[in-house]
């Protein structure tokens, strides 16, 4: 990941990324997800209301710190989940923290598969929506 990017920004109207450590730590503490060990890489995911949070922690001195991705109302904004999946796929292909990126991609894959179920639970008014977009571009595990 690029440590020289803006500390926080919206990549799309519903996909937010942050490297703001104070914001990320506050969010992790508020949701009881703060890691206890900072010697190993971490992939932490949780829900805050209808939003999906994915937090990566890198212990390497060259790129130490947190990154957080938030997909707002993830069950409806599945395109953002596909974008995250593709981002992690590119990072894996480029050899960046492959084990951690594979874990992150797996969590996003799982959520993509479950998006329709979550949408039915969280948005009963949208239960009639067809399948999630771009199923042809999604490779099964």
Secondary structure, DSSP 8 states (H G I E B T S, - for coil): --TTS-SEEEEETTEEEE--HHHHHHHHHHTT---S--SS-EEEEEEETTEEEEEEEE--GGG-EEEEEEETTTTT-HHHHHHHHHHHHHHHHTTSSHHHHHHHHHHHHHHHHHHHHHHHHH-GGGTT--S-TTGGG----
